Amino acid sequence: MTTENSSTQGGGPERSALLAALGVELDDALLELALTHRSYAYEHGGLPTNERLEFLGDSVLGLSITEKLYLDHPDKPEGELAKIRASVVNMHALAEVARGLGEGGLGAHLLLGKGEEQTGGRDKASILADGMESLLGAVHLQYGLDRAREVVLTLFSGLLERGPRLGAGLDWKTSLQELTAERGLGVPRYEIAATGPDHDKEFTATVLVGGQPRGVGVGRTKKEAEQKAAGVAWGSLSDDAATSAGAGEAGDTAVTDSAAPGDKGEAGSAAAATAD
């Protein structure tokens, strides 16, 4: 196997973009192995697959995230930490990270068999999640745990930030429904559109909150498309709340300053104390 021949399989981008997004360089042979799905291996005479690297990467990911949560949340009991970890370390979360790895995401670089290719394997959550773990296993083999941990924490920083705020259902649809109920916005409604032939359909989901579209997601199944749309909507509503809160604080400070120009220092100190 050579990197040149496989780096553009399916017309995908060069692997340099993938490695840049990953944040490390990898040995050509090790990277090739990490990208080799079993469907490709079987069609090419039983080549080694990425499954052993996936096994290793799963442990690297789990340890890195568990340690981070333990250190960052000294006040949370084991049960809560386990729920947060489950929201970060799961198939859909891994696939989300994989899709963000450079131009075309990780899927553009995977070595897939023809059958898997034709059925949308490049964007299948399970395949992307396994490939993500394989890459982490490869990083660990080449650089050791400390460097692998750095890669994990960089790639999963967004999920680690959102994890403590996710609902008990640990999925975007449940979390969005909890958020809209909390704000009196009613139950989210999903509209689905399908395109493509029966053997290769693509679904687009639009989620409406209060009758207004708040997120769009595309996937190979209705469920996957709805989850993606819900994730976008959840992020949008959360950002709206943060913006409103920030504007409210700024407005309060402005009123205080204009009402009592001589007390600006005290008002600023009070605002800072409140923020802390």
QUIFEN-V234576 format. One record per residue. SS is DSSP state (helix for helix, strand for strand, loop for the rest). D_LAST is the distance of its C-alpha to the last C-alpha in Angstrom with 1 decimal. Layout:
# QUIFEN-V234576
SS;D_LAST / SS;D_LAST
This chain:
# QUIFEN-V234576
loop;56.4 / loop;55.3 / helix;52.0 / helix;53.7 / helix;55.5 / helix;52.6 / loop;49.8 / loop;50.8 / helix;52.1 / helix;52.0 / helix;51.4 / loop;47.8 / loop;45.9 / loop;46.3 / helix;44.5 / helix;42.9 / helix;40.4 / helix;39.6 / helix;39.1 / helix;36.9 / helix;34.6 / helix;34.8 / loop;33.9 / loop;36.9 / loop;40.7 / loop;42.8 / loop;46.5 / helix;48.7 / helix;50.3 / helix;47.1 / helix;45.5 / helix;48.7 / helix;48.6 / helix;45.0 / loop;46.0 / strand;49.2 / loop;49.1 / helix;51.9 / helix;53.6 / helix;54.2 / helix;55.3 / helix;57.8 / helix;59.3 / loop;59.8 / loop;61.8 / loop;59.2 / loop;56.8 / loop;53.9 / loop;50.9 / loop;47.1 / helix;46.9 / helix;46.8 / helix;44.0 / helix;42.2 / helix;42.6 / helix;41.1 / helix;38.2 / helix;37.3 / helix;36.7 / helix;34.8 / helix;32.4 / helix;32.0 / helix;31.3 / helix;28.8 / helix;26.7 / helix;27.1 / helix;26.0 / helix;22.9 / helix;21.8 / helix;22.6 / helix;20.5 / helix;17.4 / loop;17.4 / loop;18.4 / loop;17.7 / loop;20.0 / loop;23.7 / helix;26.6 / helix;27.4 / helix;24.1 / helix;24.1 / helix;27.7 / helix;26.9 / helix;24.2 / helix;26.7 / helix;29.4 / helix;27.5 / helix;27.3 / loop;30.7 / loop;33.2 / helix;36.0 / helix;34.4 / helix;31.2 / helix;33.4 / helix;35.6 / helix;32.7 / helix;31.8 / helix;35.5 / helix;36.0 / loop;33.5 / loop;35.4 / loop;37.0 / loop;39.6 / loop;40.9 / loop;38.6 / helix;40.0 / helix;42.6 / helix;44.5 / helix;45.2 / loop;46.3 / strand;49.9 / loop;51.1 / loop;54.5 / helix;56.3 / helix;55.9 / helix;52.1 / helix;51.9 / helix;53.8 / loop;51.7 / loop;48.4 / helix;47.4 / helix;45.3 / helix;42.6 / loop;43.2 / helix;39.9 / helix;41.6 / helix;43.3 / helix;40.2 / helix;38.2 / helix;41.0 / helix;41.3 / helix;37.6 / helix;38.0 / helix;41.2 / helix;39.5 / helix;36.8 / helix;39.8 / helix;41.5 / helix;38.5 / helix;38.4 / helix;42.2 / helix;42.2 / helix;39.1 / loop;38.0 / helix;35.0 / helix;32.4 / helix;33.2 / helix;33.5 / helix;30.1 / helix;28.6 / helix;30.5 / helix;29.4 / helix;25.6 / helix;26.1 / helix;28.2 / loop;26.2 / helix;22.6 / helix;22.5 / helix;23.9 / helix;21.5 / helix;18.5 / helix;20.3 / helix;21.9 / loop;19.3 / loop;19.5 / loop;23.3 / loop;25.4 / loop;27.6 / loop;30.5 / loop;29.1 / loop;30.8 / helix;29.9 / helix;32.3 / helix;31.0 / helix;27.3 / helix;28.2 / helix;30.2 / helix;27.4 / helix;25.0 / helix;27.7 / helix;28.6 / helix;25.0 / loop;25.1 / loop;28.7 / loop;30.1 / loop;33.0 / loop;34.3 / loop;34.3 / strand;37.8 / strand;39.2 / strand;42.1 / strand;44.0 / strand;46.3 / strand;48.5 / strand;50.3 / loop;52.7 / loop;55.7 / helix;55.6 / helix;55.4 / helix;52.4 / loop;50.4 / strand;47.0 / strand;44.8 / strand;42.3 / strand;40.0 / strand;38.2 / strand;35.7 / strand;35.5 / strand;32.7 / loop;33.8 / loop;36.9 / strand;35.1 / strand;35.2 / strand;31.7 / strand;32.8 / strand;35.9 / strand;36.9 / strand;40.1 / strand;41.6 / loop;44.9 / loop;44.5 / helix;43.3 / helix;40.7 / helix;39.2 / helix;39.1 / helix;37.4 / helix;34.7 / helix;34.0 / helix;34.0 / helix;31.6 / helix;29.2 / helix;29.3 / helix;28.8 / helix;25.9 / helix;24.1 / helix;25.1 / helix;23.9 / helix;20.5 / helix;20.2 / helix;21.3 / helix;18.7 / helix;15.9 / helix;17.8 / helix;18.2 / helix;14.6 / helix;13.9 / helix;17.0 / helix;16.1 / helix;12.9 / helix;15.1 / helix;17.8 / helix;16.0 / helix;15.1 / helix;18.7 / helix;20.2 / helix;18.5 / helix;19.6 / helix;23.1 / helix;23.6 / loop;22.8 / helix;23.4 / helix;23.5 / helix;20.0 / helix;18.1 / helix;16.5 / helix;15.3 / helix;14.2 / helix;12.2 / helix;10.5 / helix;9.8 / helix;8.6 / helix;6.2 / helix;5.1 / helix;5.4 / helix;3.8 / loop;0.0
